[in-house]
Amino acid sequence: MEAIAKARFQRIAPRKARVVLNMVRGKNVAEALTDLRFTRKAASVIVAKAIDSAIANARQKDEKVDLDNLFVKTCFADKAPDRHMRRWRPRAMGRATRIVKGMSHITVVVSDEQQG
């Protein structure tokens, strides 16, 4: 049984989120949450919330799900549209350039089935 959680429009660059996601992919959820708690990366808080949400979604699907057998099956970060975070920096000769603030869609899938 799989449960999915999505954290959309998160204010972190996908490149930085993927570092944390690669760290927890394939791990047991309890072990992944422990690792995230002691990781000094900004994305670790966001990924931990997404994993908590996926666990809650799994429990919502089936109340008898064994939480000790859940593991992070898939997790990835996609680029979100950054039109919501437009910033401008003054440049020489009266010009301005746009500052690109990265935004991500983070998806976490937890499962209790063994990887085949």
PELINUR-V588053 format. One record per backbone hydrogen bond with DSSP energy under -1.0 kcal/mol. NH is the residue of the N-H (numbers start at 1). CO is the residue of the C=O. Records with the same first field share a line. If there is no record, write none. Layout:
# PELINUR-V588053
NH->CO, CO
This chain:
# PELINUR-V588053
3->110
5->108
7->106
10->104
12->10
17->13
18->14
21->17
22->18
24->20
25->21
26->72
27->24
29->70
32->28
33->29
34->30
35->31
36->32
37->33
38->34
39->36
41->39
47->43
48->44
49->45
50->46
51->47
52->48
53->49
54->50
55->51
56->52
57->53
58->54
59->55
60->56
61->57
62->58
65->62
69->66
71->111
72->27
73->109
74->109
76->107
78->105
80->103
89->97
91->95
95->92
97->89
99->87
104->10
105->78
106->7
107->76
108->5
109->74
110->3
111->71
112->1
